[in-house]
């Protein structure tokens, strides 16, 4: 276990930084906002995993633990999810993004009244109110001017990031200043007071949901569709019709007729779901899968990135596996 606690975070960190460099290179060529925001999110992923590597290999300290919690619990999923909102800014995805912020705020409120988080009532209430204002603003922008929605998401995220950073840095932690699972030696957030831990909802939950369902929605756009539920049902229709369309997509894949973005975005959805699941399990005391889920997550997202023909057409370093005619970007085609 000690060996894996070092190797898996190291692999996650290195892969995240390489991945971030490749996405940043694409931003240098294309200048799409989602690429820049994803670069930031991947850098955060690399830093969070890097703190785990350092802690596992050389021992934990208070500042290292605070850095791990701030970036891992608040920033990684949130900024990757925000990048997805930018990617889908010309669609109605902003309605879903706004709803996830509301859900995250509601869960923070509910958690704050749990015995697991003593003294968190005020923090949970304030988080809920801010999430309601931010979520409604995103939904309203989507209804009136869709391309404005991701800017509101980013503004709320940046302000929230500054606020939680000050709270994480100033929080009083019991000795020794960090907390590890006694059996697996995986870091857990229990050293932080309840008023800090309940703040993660609108960040982590909303970001993960946007990343997962944004990838599913992107795959749905490009796959041969079988519509069994009317589109007016929104996110429910996308999920149900996506599942119903999978057999046809599998046939198209075997025939070589499937758009490469479909398997790419499905891999991204899986890569976003797995660490979201293992991170949630970590919160409730199931820690053995945390580092494994983190590594599989970034690995699958990276594979999804590599599968996309759009990526290989634009990557300027490394090996280009194939070359195909230029095609319009998702950001344009879903408009």
RAKA-V884783 format. One record per run of one state. SS is the DSSP state (H for helix, E for strand, C for the rest). FROM is the first residue (numbers start at 1). TO is the last residue. If there is no record, write none. Layout:
# RAKA-V884783
((SS,FROM,TO) (SS,FROM,TO))
This chain:
# RAKA-V884783
((C,1,1) (H,2,30) (C,31,32) (H,33,58) (C,59,61) (H,62,87) (C,88,92) (H,93,112) (C,113,120) (H,121,144) (C,145,145) (H,146,170) (C,171,179) (E,180,180) (C,181,186) (E,187,187) (C,188,188) (H,189,191) (C,192,193) (H,194,222) (C,223,230) (H,231,233) (C,234,234) (H,235,254) (C,255,259) (H,260,283) (C,284,289) (H,290,307) (C,308,308) (H,309,314) (C,315,329) (H,330,333) (C,334,335))
